[in-house]
């Protein structure tokens, strides 16, 4: 277990070769050819993206503030919630066809993907995932503001233990440097 961001129960799934904790947050370099995806359109399953998370069981609010050195196709960072390798959501920023996109992937056996152009090219973003009952609401904001703009609402199994936190990956690139300045994870009622 890793102590950071006001909790002592963080852990990695697929830790990157290069990462560190400092006063400025979590810094990581996503390893080359890492991703989270299941089958749809591309025909492959990749479950080697880097996920830094803590366990939660019921409803929760997660806010992740991050910025990265986007350069290669599909460089990505953001927030995630994961039940297992077939049931998860990731949401954040992704570099697609030369432009930064706001991105959400919902996976329940098969992945689906939605994107929209990011309002700005540079600077940090904050993504929020809020689990309430059988739904996860995805929100975002520019900078380190509280995420208010809704991007997606998706079904997610209620009341089961999950891991929630920050993720990054570099599916096509040589590696992707990213900094997570804030990861706030609050369980309802706490």
Residue pairs with C-beta under 8 A, 6 or more apart in sequence:
1 8
1 9
1 10
1 11
2 8
2 10
2 11
2 12
2 21
2 52
3 10
4 10
4 21
4 26
4 183
5 25
5 26
5 182
5 183
5 184
5 185
6 184
7 54
7 185
9 54
9 55
10 52
10 53
10 54
10 165
11 52
11 53
11 54
11 163
12 19
12 50
12 51
12 52
13 50
13 51
13 53
13 82
13 163
14 34
14 47
14 48
14 49
14 50
14 51
15 50
16 28
16 29
16 30
16 31
16 34
16 50
16 168
17 29
17 31
18 28
18 29
18 175
19 26
19 27
19 28
19 29
19 50
20 26
20 27
20 28
21 27
24 179
24 181
25 179
25 180
25 181
25 182
25 183
26 52
26 166
26 179
26 180
26 183
27 177
27 178
27 179
27 180
28 50
28 52
28 168
28 177
28 178
28 180
29 175
29 176
29 177
29 178
30 49
30 50
30 75
30 76
30 77
30 168
30 169
30 170
30 175
30 176
30 177
30 178
31 48
31 50
31 170
31 175
32 170
32 173
32 174
32 175
33 48
33 170
33 171
33 172
34 46
34 48
34 49
34 50
34 169
34 170
34 171
35 46
35 48
35 49
35 74
35 169
35 171
36 46
36 47
36 48
36 49
36 51
36 80
36 88
36 90
36 105
36 107
36 111
36 167
36 169
37 44
37 45
37 46
37 105
37 107
37 111
37 171
38 45
38 47
38 86
38 107
38 109
38 110
38 111
39 45
39 110
39 111
40 110
40 111
40 112
40 113
46 171
47 85
48 169
49 90
49 167
49 168
49 169
50 167
50 168
50 169
51 80
51 82
51 163
51 165
51 166
51 167
52 165
52 166
52 167
52 180
52 183
53 80
53 82
53 163
53 164
53 165
53 166
54 163
54 164
54 165
54 185
55 161
55 162
55 163
56 131
56 161
56 162
56 163
56 164
56 185
56 187
57 159
57 160
57 161
57 162
57 187
58 131
58 159
58 187
58 188
58 189
59 130
59 131
59 132
59 133
59 187
59 188
60 130
60 131
60 164
60 185
60 186
60 187
60 188
61 128
61 129
61 130
61 184
61 185
61 186
61 188
62 79
62 81
62 128
62 129
62 130
62 164
62 165
62 183
62 184
62 185
62 186
63 79
63 126
63 127
63 128
63 146
63 147
63 182
63 183
63 184
64 78
64 79
64 92
64 126
64 127
64 128
64 165
64 166
64 180
64 182
64 183
64 184
65 124
65 125
65 126
65 143
65 144
65 180
65 181
65 182
65 183
66 77
66 78
66 92
66 93
66 124
66 125
66 126
66 127
66 166
66 178
66 179
66 180
66 181
67 123
67 124
67 125
67 178
67 179
67 181
68 75
68 77
68 93
68 168
68 176
68 177
68 178
68 179
69 176
69 177
69 178
70 93
70 95
70 100
70 176
71 95
71 173
71 176
72 95
72 170
72 172
72 173
72 174
72 176
73 95
73 96
73 97
73 171
73 172
73 173
74 94
74 95
74 96
74 169
74 170
74 171
74 172
74 173
75 94
75 95
75 169
75 170
75 173
75 176
76 90
76 92
76 93
76 94
76 95
76 103
76 167
76 168
76 169
76 170
76 171
76 176
77 92
77 93
77 166
77 167
77 168
77 169
77 176
77 178
77 180
78 90
78 91
78 92
78 93
78 103
78 125
78 127
78 166
78 167
78 168
79 90
79 91
79 92
79 127
79 128
79 129
79 164
79 165
79 166
79 167
80 88
80 89
80 90
80 91
80 129
80 163
80 164
80 165
80 166
80 167
81 88
81 89
81 129
81 131
81 136
81 156
81 162
81 163
81 164
82 88
82 89
82 162
82 163
82 164
83 156
83 157
83 160
83 161
83 162
86 107
86 108
86 109
87 107
87 108
87 109
87 156
87 157
88 107
89 104
89 105
89 106
89 107
89 129
89 136
89 138
89 154
89 156
90 103
90 104
90 105
90 167
91 103
91 104
91 105
91 127
91 129
91 138
91 140
91 151
91 152
92 102
92 103
92 125
92 127
92 167
93 100
93 101
93 102
93 103
93 118
93 125
94 100
94 101
94 102
94 103
94 115
95 101
96 103
96 115
99 117
99 118
99 121
100 117
100 118
100 121
101 115
101 116
101 117
101 118
102 115
102 116
102 117
102 118
102 125
102 140
102 151
103 113
103 114
103 115
104 113
104 114
104 115
104 138
104 151
104 152
104 154
105 111
105 112
105 113
105 114
106 112
106 152
106 154
108 155
114 151
114 152
116 151
118 125
119 142
120 142
123 142
123 143
124 142
124 143
124 144
124 181
125 140
125 141
125 142
125 143
126 140
126 141
126 142
126 143
126 144
126 145
126 146
126 147
126 182
127 138
127 139
127 140
127 147
128 137
128 138
128 139
128 140
128 141
128 146
128 147
129 136
129 137
129 138
129 164
130 136
130 137
130 139
131 156
131 158
131 162
131 164
132 188
133 158
134 155
134 156
134 157
134 158
135 153
135 154
135 155
135 156
136 153
136 154
136 156
137 150
137 152
137 153
138 150
138 151
138 152
138 153
138 154
139 147
139 148
139 149
139 150
139 151
140 147
140 149
140 151
141 147
141 148
141 149
144 181
144 182
164 185
165 183
165 185
166 180
166 183
168 176
168 178
169 176
170 176
